[in-house]
């Protein structure tokens, strides 16, 4: 293999005689073949991945909710190193004891103005974490799922004790 540029094709899906999708490791490549014009067009396809996270507030106050969600979102972005343009959509949920403001306002405040945002309420479970805000970021990325870093801050760390949190855990 001279030059070391050989790509390993794991498999290919042929859609029709002029179109196929090839997988090179974790990266998918969309290939269009225009036989009559002898042109081959190749573009990378990013996979859709979910990044989860959660945090808690002490008080049901607008200022604190926005501060905590801003902290959560910026920590997720720093840990996963992505740009706003890579986000497909974001879903926020909060426990019923949080209603002073919409958590999505924090995303708008940090510049996510073109990102589709959705908010919903968690069920009122007796085993749930009180005053908790969760987020699911749907991200277009070529990262394998194992490299996605989910972030749980404050009292929300109990939701995913199986995840290695290290420097992403906030104490207060």
C-alpha positions as CSV (number, residue, x, y, z in Angstrom):
1,X,0.0,0.0,0.0
2,X,2.1,2.9,-1.2
3,X,1.3,6.2,0.4
4,X,-1.0,4.6,3.1
5,X,-4.1,6.2,1.5
6,X,-6.0,2.9,0.8
7,X,-9.6,3.0,2.2
8,X,-11.1,-0.1,3.7
9,X,-14.6,-0.6,2.6
10,X,-16.6,-2.5,5.2
11,X,-19.7,-2.9,3.0
12,X,-21.7,-1.1,0.4
13,X,-25.4,-0.8,-0.1
14,X,-26.5,-0.5,-3.7
15,X,-29.7,1.6,-4.0
16,X,-29.9,1.5,-7.8
17,X,-27.5,1.2,-10.7
18,X,-26.5,4.8,-10.2
19,X,-26.4,5.2,-6.5
20,X,-24.7,3.4,-3.6
21,X,-23.7,4.0,0.0
22,X,-20.3,2.7,1.1
23,X,-19.1,2.4,4.7
24,X,-15.5,3.1,5.4
25,X,-15.1,2.3,9.1
26,X,-17.6,4.5,10.9
27,X,-17.9,6.9,7.9
28,X,-20.6,6.5,5.3
29,X,-20.0,7.8,1.8
30,X,-22.8,8.6,-0.5
31,X,-21.8,7.9,-4.1
32,X,-23.7,8.9,-7.2
33,X,-22.6,7.4,-10.5
34,X,-23.7,9.3,-13.6
35,X,-22.7,6.7,-16.2
36,X,-24.0,8.6,-19.2
37,X,-21.8,11.6,-18.2
38,X,-18.9,9.5,-16.8
39,X,-19.0,11.5,-13.6
40,X,-18.7,10.1,-10.0
41,X,-19.9,12.3,-7.2
42,X,-18.9,11.4,-3.6
43,X,-20.0,13.1,-0.4
44,X,-19.6,12.1,3.2
45,X,-22.7,11.2,5.2
46,X,-22.5,11.9,8.9
47,X,-24.3,9.6,11.2
48,X,-27.0,10.8,13.6
49,X,-25.9,10.3,17.2
50,X,-27.6,11.2,20.5
51,X,-25.8,13.0,23.3
52,X,-27.5,12.8,26.7
53,X,-27.1,15.1,29.6
54,X,-28.9,16.3,32.7
55,X,-28.5,18.8,35.6
56,X,-30.5,20.0,38.6
57,X,-31.5,23.3,40.1
58,X,-31.9,24.2,43.7
59,X,-34.8,26.6,43.1
60,X,-37.5,26.9,40.5
61,X,-36.3,30.3,39.3
62,X,-35.8,31.5,35.8
63,X,-32.2,32.8,36.3
64,X,-31.0,29.6,37.9
65,X,-32.6,27.3,35.3
66,X,-31.0,29.3,32.5
67,X,-27.6,29.3,34.2
68,X,-27.7,25.5,34.9
69,X,-28.8,24.6,31.4
70,X,-26.2,27.0,29.9
71,X,-23.5,25.2,32.0
72,X,-24.8,21.8,30.9
73,X,-24.9,22.7,27.2
74,X,-21.4,24.3,27.2
75,X,-19.9,21.4,29.0
76,X,-21.5,19.0,26.5
77,X,-20.1,21.0,23.6
78,X,-16.6,21.2,25.1
79,X,-16.5,17.5,25.9
80,X,-17.7,16.4,22.4
81,X,-16.1,19.2,20.4
82,X,-18.9,20.0,17.9
83,X,-20.3,23.1,16.2
84,X,-23.8,24.4,16.3
85,X,-24.1,23.5,12.5
86,X,-23.7,19.8,13.4
87,X,-26.9,19.8,15.6
88,X,-30.0,18.3,14.1
89,X,-32.3,19.1,17.0
90,X,-32.4,19.3,20.8
91,X,-35.0,17.9,23.1
92,X,-35.3,19.3,26.7
93,X,-37.4,17.7,29.4
94,X,-37.8,18.9,33.0
95,X,-39.5,17.4,36.1
96,X,-43.0,18.9,37.0
97,X,-41.5,21.0,39.8
98,X,-39.6,23.1,37.2
99,X,-41.9,25.6,35.4
100,X,-40.4,29.1,35.9
101,X,-39.0,29.2,32.3
102,X,-38.3,27.1,29.3
103,X,-34.8,25.4,29.4
104,X,-34.5,26.0,25.7
105,X,-34.1,29.7,26.3
106,X,-30.5,28.9,27.5
107,X,-29.8,27.3,24.1
108,X,-31.1,30.4,22.3
109,X,-29.0,32.6,24.6
110,X,-25.8,30.8,23.6
111,X,-26.5,31.3,19.9
112,X,-28.4,28.2,18.9
113,X,-30.9,30.3,16.9
114,X,-31.2,28.0,13.9
115,X,-31.4,24.8,15.9
116,X,-34.9,23.1,16.3
117,X,-35.6,23.0,20.0
118,X,-38.4,21.1,21.8
119,X,-39.4,21.0,25.4
120,X,-41.5,18.5,27.3
121,X,-42.3,17.5,30.9
122,X,-41.1,14.4,32.6
123,X,-43.6,12.1,34.4
124,X,-44.0,12.8,38.1
125,X,-42.2,9.6,39.3
126,X,-41.7,9.0,43.0
127,X,-38.2,7.5,42.1
128,X,-37.2,10.4,39.9
129,X,-34.6,13.1,40.6
130,X,-36.3,16.3,41.7
131,X,-35.8,19.6,40.0
132,X,-34.0,17.9,37.1
133,X,-33.6,19.1,33.5
134,X,-32.5,16.6,30.9
135,X,-31.3,17.2,27.3
136,X,-31.0,15.0,24.2
137,X,-28.9,16.5,21.5
138,X,-29.3,14.9,18.1
139,X,-26.0,15.4,16.4
140,X,-24.7,14.8,12.9
141,X,-21.2,13.4,13.4
142,X,-18.7,10.8,12.2
143,X,-17.8,9.9,15.8
144,X,-18.6,6.3,16.8
145,X,-21.1,5.9,19.6
146,X,-18.5,4.8,22.1
147,X,-16.7,8.2,21.7
148,X,-19.8,10.3,22.6
149,X,-19.5,11.8,26.0
150,X,-22.8,12.1,27.9
151,X,-22.7,14.7,30.7
152,X,-24.5,14.6,34.0
153,X,-24.0,17.5,36.5
154,X,-25.0,18.2,40.1
155,X,-27.6,15.9,41.6
156,X,-28.3,14.4,38.1
157,X,-25.1,12.3,38.3
158,X,-27.2,9.6,40.0
159,X,-29.1,9.0,36.7
160,X,-26.1,7.5,35.0
161,X,-23.7,6.3,37.7
162,X,-22.4,3.7,35.2
163,X,-20.8,6.5,33.1
164,X,-17.3,7.7,33.8
165,X,-17.8,11.3,34.6
166,X,-14.3,12.5,35.8
167,X,-13.9,16.2,35.2
168,X,-17.4,16.7,33.9
169,X,-19.1,16.3,37.3
170,X,-20.1,19.6,39.0
171,X,-20.4,19.4,42.8
172,X,-22.6,22.3,43.6
